[in-house]
């Protein structure tokens, strides 16, 4: 037998172990979970709108970006105090409005002497809201239908909202979602109360 002189290379066959298979499946599982989580987040939030104007100050500032939860109102109805995002009268050519829900379906609302009355009783609100100078269409009692909401801006005397004829009562079908997180400057980042 002849012996080879010099370097020789032997190719070693690699075996696939059970541990390697587990690692591969774990990698696929985590990738799938990450994609699923990203999909759910986009489905739930999936929309960012800008605050236009000062009507929601001090809660939201002009130019702030707001994330919208588009999913929540598929399960639940808007509650009093929620900040909803909607297109007025369903007008797709309009910008999105952000306003606070004041009156719910089936309730009556009227603004008397600068204060909001729901079903004939004074609505207890945060004292930071200004007394309303112009009641608009709510000067007379309004009874909301089964899918209608009355919304106001937090900056009551600098807000175009349900009191004005071009916005009016907001139909549930025109509500895109609930504003739930805002960001802007470093000190203005957080969940919306």
N, C-alpha and C positions, 0 to 999 in steps of 0.2 A: 504494500500500500504506500501510495505516495502521500507525503504530508505537505500541506500548503504552508508556505512560509509567508509571513506578513500578517497584515490585519485581516480579520474576518468578521463579518457581521452576521449575527443570527437574528432572524426575525421571530420575535416571540408572539405567539397568538394570544390576543386578549380575550378574556372571557367576560361575558356580561353577567354581573352578579345581581342577586336580588336587591341588594342595597342600591346599586346604580339605577335599577328599574324604579325603585321607590323614589329616589331623588328626581328622576325624570318626571314621574307622575306628580310629585309635589310641585315641581316647577310649573308644569302645565296647569295644575289646580290653582296656584297663586296667580298666575297670569290671567286665568279665566275669572277668578274672584275680583281681581283689580279692574278688569274690563267691565264686569257686571256692576261693580260699585260705581264706576265712572258713569255708566249708562243710567243708573238709578239717580245719581246726583243731577245729571243733566235733565232727566225727566222731571224730577221734583223742582229743581230751581230753573235751570234752562233758559232763564231770561233775566236780562239786566236792563233797567230803565234809569234814566236820569231825572232828577227832580228839576222841574222847570218852574221858576218863580219862588216867591217867599210865602206861599199860602200854607205851608206845613211847618213853618218855623214856630217854636224852637226845636221840634222833634227832628225835622229834616231840613237841611239847608239847600239853597239854590245851587244846582250843579252837582250835588252828591249823587253817587251811583247807588242803586238799590237792587238787591237780588229779590226776585219774585218767586214765591212758592206757588206754582201753577197747579199743583196736585191736591192741595188741602181742601179746596172747595168742591172737588169731585166727591169727597167723602163727607164733609161737613158744610154747614151754611155759615156765612159770615156772621160774626157776633158784634154786638155794640162795642165800640172801641177799637176794632180792627182797622188797620190802614189797608184799604183795598186799592188795587191798580185796575183801571178800567178805561175803556174808550167811550167817550160821551156819545150816547145814542147809537153805539155800535159803529161810529164813523171810522173806518179803516184809514182815512187820510189824516186823522187827527193824531196828536201826540198822546201818550198815555198820561192820565191824571192819577194822582195819589191823594186820597182823601180819607178821613176817618168816618166810620159808620156810626151814625147817631140814632137813627130809627130803623126798626126791623119790619118785615112784612106783616101786614095786618094792623099795625099801630097807627095812631093818629099823631101828627106833629104840628106844632104851631109855635111861632116865636112871638112872645108878648113882652114888651118892655125891655127887649135886649136879651131875654132868657129863653131857653128851649123848654118846651112843655111836651111831654110824651103822654098820651092818653089822659090829658088834663092835669098831669102832675109835673111839677118842676123837676127837670133832670139834674141830678146832683153831679156836678162836673168839677174838675180841677179848677182851682181859683186862678190859675195862670191865664185862662182864656179871657179875652176881652169881652165886655158887654157888646152885643151885636147891634151895630148902628142901623143896618138895613136888613130887615127880615125877608125882603124879596117876595117870592111866591108863597113863603111860609107865614106871611102876615095873616092869611086865612088858614083855617085848619085844613090839613091834607091827610087823607086816609090812604095808606099804602096798600097796594095789591099784594097778592100772595108771593110774588117774586120781585118785589120792589124794595129799594133801600134809599134812605135819605142820608146824604153824606155832607160833611162840612170840613173845611180846612181848619187847622189848629189856629192859624192867624186869622181869626174870624172876620176882621174888617179889611183884609187884603186877600180875599179868596174868592175865586169863581167856583161855585159848587152847586149843590141841589137848590139853593135859593134862586139861582139865575135861570132864566128861561132856556138858554142855549145848552145848559148841562141838565138841569131838572132832576127828576127822580131817576135813580140808576137801576136798570133792570139786571137781574142776576145773570142773564145770558151775556151781558156786556162786561162782566167782571172777569178779568184775566187771572187774578190771583191775589195773594196776600203778600204785602211787603214784609220781609222778615229780617233782613240784614242790610245795613248800610255801611258804606265806606267812602272815604274822601281823604281829608287830611289825617295825620296820625292820631290826633285826639278824637276824631269823629268816626271811629270804626266800632261796630258792635251790632248786637241784636236790637231790633226795634221793639219798644215796649208798648 
